[in-house]
Amino acid sequence: MTDNLIRPCGILDAAAADALVTQMQGDIPFILDFSEVTGIRFAALRKLMNVRRGGCRFSIVNASDEVLDRFVDSGVSAFIDISRKPRKLDMSQYEEFGASYMSKAYNSADGDAMIKVYGANVPATLVAREKAVARAVMLFGLPTPLVGTLYADGGKTALDFERIEGKRSFSRIIAEEPERTVEMTRRFAKMCKQLHSTPCDTSIFPDRLLVHRQAVLACPGLTDSERERILRFTDGIPAATTCLHGDLQMSNVITTPEGEDLWIDLSDFGYGHPLLDIAMWYFLTRLNNEERTQQLFHLGLAEMARVWDLFVEEYAGARSPEEKRAFERQVRPYAALHMIYLGVNVGFVPGMLDQIRELFAQSA
C-alpha cells in the first residue's frame, strides 16, 4: 500500500539489519512488519537501536512474543516503538455503542475498556500505527486516553483503549443539546488553534505534507497533467513543524464528567501546515452527504454548515461573509488533497475523483 512499509523475514542478524537500514532512506517514518521474523540477534538489535538514535524514524509491528521479549529484556524497546502480533478477538463481552468513518466502537461489559473494530478495508498496519502514535502522543504530553492491546480476527483488526466513564464527544453533545452548539464549536476551535501552535517532535512524528505527497504519487485515476498540477500545489505549501491531529473533527474530542477534554483517534498525528488539518473538518462539514453526516455526527447537513460557520469565526477570525468565503476558498485545495489521501489509504467512493477535480478547479 505504501512505500514506507518493509517486511523482513527469518532470523535478523547484523547483515539483515544492515539491509533494513539501507531500505529506510528518506525523511519519512517507516513501518517494519515483523510478521515473518522468527528471531533477532544482539548485533541486529544494536544496529537498529543506533540507527533510531541517529534520527531514522521507524516503528515495528506484528512482533512475536519471543522477538518482543528480546527488545524489552535488552532495553532496546525504550528507543524503538514495537508492538506484538495481534491477539485473537473475542467480542462476547462487548456491546456496540457507535461508529466512525473507518470503525465501530464497543464497550466492555466490566466498563474498563472500549474497543474499536476496523473495517476489513483498513490495513492492519494502519491500526498498528494508531497504537504506536497514541502511545507516543500520550508520552509527548497531549491529553488522550491510554491505549491497550491490538487484536485480529476474520480479516478485521481491533484496538482497545481506556474507557472514560461518562465521556461524550463534542459532536454528541451538540446532537443531544443543540443549545450548546455555539459553546462546543468555539471550544473545539480554540483547541485546534492551540494544537496548531504547539511545536511537534519531528524526530518521532511524520511530516504530513510528505505523506500527502506520497498519496498523490500513488493515486489511481489521475492524468499525468492532473498529477503534475496537484504536485505543484503540494510543493508550494509552506513548511511547518507544529502539531496536526490528522483526522480533525469534533467526534475526535471527548470530554469527561470532570471537564477534561481529550483528543482521540490519533493514527494520522504529525506535523505540518494547519490547513492540512482543517481540510478534513471542511470535508466532513461541507462535502459529505446527508446519510453519512447523520451516521457520523447525528446531525444533518444544515446543522453541520452552521457548525462550520461558527468554527471559521473562532478559528480564523472571519466575521463577514466575504472573509468566510475567502477562508473557504483557501481550504478547498487542501480538502481535495486530503480526499486523495483518504482514497488511496481507505478507498475511493464513486464520484470522489470528480469532486477532487472540482475542488482544485474552484481554487484555480
C-alpha positions in Angstrom: 0.0 0.0 0.0 2.8 2.4 0.9 6.5 2.8 0.1 7.4 3.0 3.8 6.2 -0.5 4.7 9.1 -3.0 4.9 8.6 -6.8 5.6 11.8 -8.6 6.7 11.7 -12.3 7.4 13.6 -15.1 9.2 16.2 -14.5 11.8 17.6 -11.0 11.8 21.3 -10.9 12.1 23.8 -8.0 11.5 23.7 -8.4 7.7 19.9 -8.4 7.7 19.8 -5.3 9.9 22.2 -3.5 7.5 19.8 -4.4 4.6 16.9 -2.9 6.6 18.8 0.3 7.3 19.7 0.6 3.6 15.9 0.5 2.7 15.0 3.1 5.3 16.1 6.1 3.3 14.2 9.4 3.2 12.6 11.8 5.7 9.5 9.6 6.3 8.6 7.3 9.2 8.9 3.6 8.2 6.9 0.6 9.5 8.7 -2.7 9.9 6.2 -5.5 9.7 7.8 -8.4 11.7 5.1 -10.9 10.9 7.6 -13.3 9.3 10.6 -12.5 11.7 11.3 -15.6 13.8 14.2 -14.2 15.9 16.7 -11.4 16.3 20.4 -11.4 17.2 22.0 -8.9 19.6 24.0 -7.4 16.7 20.8 -6.6 14.8 19.3 -5.1 18.0 22.2 -2.8 18.4 22.2 -1.7 14.8 18.5 -0.9 14.9 18.9 0.9 18.2 21.8 3.0 16.9 20.1 4.0 13.6 17.0 5.0 15.6 19.0 7.1 18.0 20.7 8.6 14.9 17.4 10.1 13.8 15.9 7.4 11.5 12.1 7.2 12.2 10.5 3.8 12.3 8.3 1.5 14.4 7.9 -2.3 14.5 4.6 -4.1 14.3 3.4 -7.7 14.5 6.4 -8.9 16.5 6.2 -12.4 18.0 6.3 -12.7 21.8 9.8 -14.1 21.6 11.1 -11.2 19.5 9.2 -8.6 21.6 10.8 -10.1 24.8 14.2 -9.7 23.2 13.6 -5.9 22.6 12.1 -5.4 26.1 14.7 -7.5 28.0 17.6 -5.8 26.3 16.1 -2.3 26.9 16.0 -1.5 23.2 12.3 -1.0 23.4 13.0 2.2 25.2 14.3 3.6 21.9 12.1 1.8 19.3 8.3 1.6 19.4 7.4 -2.1 19.0 4.1 -3.9 19.2 3.3 -7.7 19.2 1.2 -9.6 16.7 -2.5 -9.0 17.3 -4.2 -11.3 19.7 -7.4 -13.2 18.8 -10.5 -11.1 19.1 -13.4 -12.2 21.4 -16.4 -9.8 21.2 -18.6 -11.8 23.6 -18.0 -9.3 26.4 -18.5 -6.1 24.3 -21.6 -4.1 23.3 -21.6 -1.8 20.3 -22.2 1.9 21.0 -21.1 3.9 18.0 -19.4 4.1 14.6 -16.9 6.3 12.7 -15.6 6.6 9.2 -13.4 3.5 9.5 -14.5 1.6 12.6 -17.2 0.6 15.0 -16.9 1.1 18.8 -17.8 -1.2 21.6 -17.8 -1.0 25.4 -16.6 -3.9 27.6 -19.0 -5.4 30.0 -16.9 -4.5 33.0 -16.8 -0.9 32.0 -13.0 -0.7 31.9 -12.3 -0.6 28.2 -13.7 0.3 24.8 -12.6 -1.4 21.6 -12.5 -0.1 18.1 -13.1 -2.7 15.4 -11.9 -1.6 12.0 -13.4 -2.4 8.6 -11.8 -5.1 6.5 -10.7 -2.4 4.1 -8.5 -0.8 6.8 -4.9 -2.3 6.7 -3.7 -3.9 9.9 -0.5 -1.8 9.7 -2.6 1.4 9.8 -4.2 0.2 13.1 -0.8 -0.8 14.5 0.3 2.7 13.5 -2.6 4.2 15.5 -1.5 2.2 18.6 2.1 3.4 18.2 1.1 7.0 17.7 -1.4 7.1 20.5 1.3 5.9 22.9 3.8 8.4 21.6 1.2 11.3 21.8 0.5 10.4 25.4 4.2 10.4 26.2 4.6 13.7 24.3 2.1 15.3 26.8 -1.1 15.8 24.9 -4.3 14.7 26.7 -5.5 11.4 25.3 -6.9 8.1 26.7 -4.5 5.2 27.4 -4.1 2.7 24.6 -4.1 -1.1 25.1 -3.9 -4.3 23.0 -4.1 -5.0 19.3 -6.5 -7.8 18.2 -7.3 -9.5 14.9 -9.9 -12.0 13.7 -11.6 -12.8 10.5 -9.7 -10.2 8.4 -10.6 -7.4 10.8 -8.3 -5.6 13.3 -9.2 -4.1 16.6 -7.6 -1.9 19.3 -8.7 -1.3 22.8 -8.4 1.9 24.8 -9.1 3.1 28.3 -12.8 3.8 28.7 -13.6 7.2 30.1 -16.8 6.6 32.1 -19.4 9.3 31.3 -17.4 10.8 28.4 -19.1 12.3 25.4 -17.7 13.6 22.2 -18.2 17.2 21.3 -20.4 16.2 18.3 -22.6 14.0 20.6 -23.1 16.9 23.0 -24.2 19.2 20.1 -26.6 16.4 18.8 -28.1 15.9 22.3 -28.0 19.5 23.4 -28.3 21.7 20.3 -28.5 24.8 22.6 -24.8 24.2 23.3 -23.7 24.3 19.6 -22.0 27.7 19.8 -20.2 26.9 23.1 -18.9 23.5 21.9 -17.9 24.7 18.4 -15.9 27.6 19.8 -14.3 25.3 22.4 -13.3 22.9 19.6 -11.9 25.8 17.5 -9.8 27.0 20.4 -8.4 23.5 21.0 -7.5 23.4 17.3 -5.7 26.7 17.4 -3.8 25.6 20.5 -2.8 22.3 18.8 -1.8 24.1 15.6 0.5 26.4 17.6 2.2 23.6 19.5 5.7 22.6 18.3 5.8 18.9 17.3 8.6 16.5 17.9 9.7 16.0 14.3 12.1 13.2 15.3 9.1 11.0 16.2 6.1 12.1 14.2 5.7 12.2 10.4 5.6 15.2 8.1 2.0 15.1 6.9 2.9 17.1 3.8 5.3 14.3 2.7 2.6 11.7 3.5 0.1 13.6 1.3 2.6 13.9 -1.5 3.1 10.2 -1.4 -0.6 9.7 -1.8 -0.8 12.0 -4.8 2.0 9.9 -6.5 0.1 6.7 -5.7 -3.3 8.0 -6.6 -5.0 6.0 -9.4 -7.3 7.7 -12.0 -5.4 10.9 -12.3 -4.0 12.0 -15.6 -0.3 13.0 -15.9 -1.3 16.7 -16.2 -3.6 16.5 -13.2 -1.0 14.8 -11.1 1.6 17.4 -12.1 -0.7 20.3 -11.3 -1.6 18.8 -7.9 2.1 18.2 -7.1 2.8 21.8 -7.9 0.2 22.9 -5.4 1.6 20.4 -2.8 5.2 21.5 -3.3 4.1 25.2 -2.8 2.5 24.6 0.7 4.7 26.3 3.3 6.6 24.0 5.6 5.6 24.0 9.3 6.6 21.9 12.3 3.5 22.4 14.6 1.2 19.6 15.5 -1.6 18.3 13.4 -4.2 15.8 14.5 -4.6 14.2 11.1 -8.3 13.3 11.4 -9.6 16.6 12.7 -13.3 16.5 13.7 -15.5 17.2 16.7 -16.1 13.4 17.1 -12.4 13.1 17.9 -12.5 15.2 21.0 -14.2 13.8 24.1 -14.9 15.5 27.4 -15.0 13.8 30.8 -17.6 14.5 33.5 -14.8 16.4 35.3 -14.5 18.7 32.2 -11.2 17.4 30.9 -11.0 17.4 27.1 -9.1 14.6 25.4 -8.0 14.0 21.8 -8.8 10.6 20.3 -8.2 8.7 17.0 -4.6 9.8 16.5 -3.3 7.3 13.9 -2.5 10.2 11.5 -1.0 12.6 14.1 2.0 14.5 12.7 3.2 18.0 11.8 2.7 20.5 9.0 0.7 23.4 7.8 -2.6 23.8 9.8 -4.8 23.8 6.7 -3.7 20.2 6.1 -5.7 19.5 9.3 -8.6 21.9 8.6 -9.1 20.1 5.3 -10.6 17.0 7.0 -13.0 19.1 9.0 -14.1 21.0 5.9 -14.6 17.7 4.0 -16.8 16.4 6.8 -18.9 19.5 7.3 -19.3 20.8 3.8 -18.6 18.0 1.3 -20.3 14.9 2.9 -23.7 13.6 2.1 -26.7 13.7 4.4 -26.8 10.0 5.3 -23.1 9.8 6.1 -23.3 13.0 8.1 -26.2 11.7 10.2 -24.3 8.5 10.8 -21.1 10.1 11.9 -22.4 13.2 13.8 -26.1 12.6 14.5 -26.6 16.0 12.7 -27.9 17.0 9.3 -26.1 19.0 6.6 -27.8 22.2 7.6 -26.6 21.9 11.2 -23.1 21.0 10.1 -23.0 24.0 7.8 -23.8 26.2 10.8 -21.1 24.4 12.9 -18.5 25.1 10.1 -19.6 28.8 10.0 -19.1 29.1 13.8 -15.8 27.3 13.6 -14.4 29.7 10.9 -15.4 32.7 13.0 -13.5 31.4 16.1 -10.5 29.7 14.3 -9.8 32.2 11.5 -11.3 35.3 13.0 -13.6 35.6 9.9 -16.7 37.6 10.6 -18.1 39.0 7.3 -19.4 36.7 4.6 -16.6 37.8 2.3 -13.9 36.8 4.9 -15.6 33.4 5.4 -15.8 32.7 1.7 -12.1 33.7 1.3 -11.1 31.3 4.0 -13.2 28.5 2.4 -11.5 29.1 -1.0 -8.2 28.8 0.7 -9.2 25.5 2.4 -10.7 23.8 -0.7 -7.5 22.5 -2.4 -6.2 21.2 0.9 -9.5 19.3 1.3 -9.0 17.8 -2.2 -5.5 16.8 -1.2 -6.8 15.1 1.9 -9.5 13.3 -0.1 -6.7 11.9 -2.2 -5.0 10.6 0.9 -8.3 9.0 2.1 -9.0 7.5 -1.2 -5.5 5.9 -1.6 -5.5 4.6 2.0 -9.1 3.7 2.7 -10.7 3.5 -0.8 -12.4 5.9 -3.3 -16.2 6.1 -3.4 -18.0 6.7 -6.6 -17.7 10.3 -7.7 -14.8 11.1 -5.3 -12.2 11.8 -8.0 -14.6 14.2 -9.8 -15.2 16.0 -6.6 -11.5 16.3 -6.1 -11.1 17.8 -9.6 -13.9 20.3 -9.0 -12.3 21.5 -5.7 -9.0 22.1 -7.4 -10.8 23.9 -10.3 -12.6 26.1 -7.8 -9.3 27.2 -6.3 -7.5 27.9 -9.6 
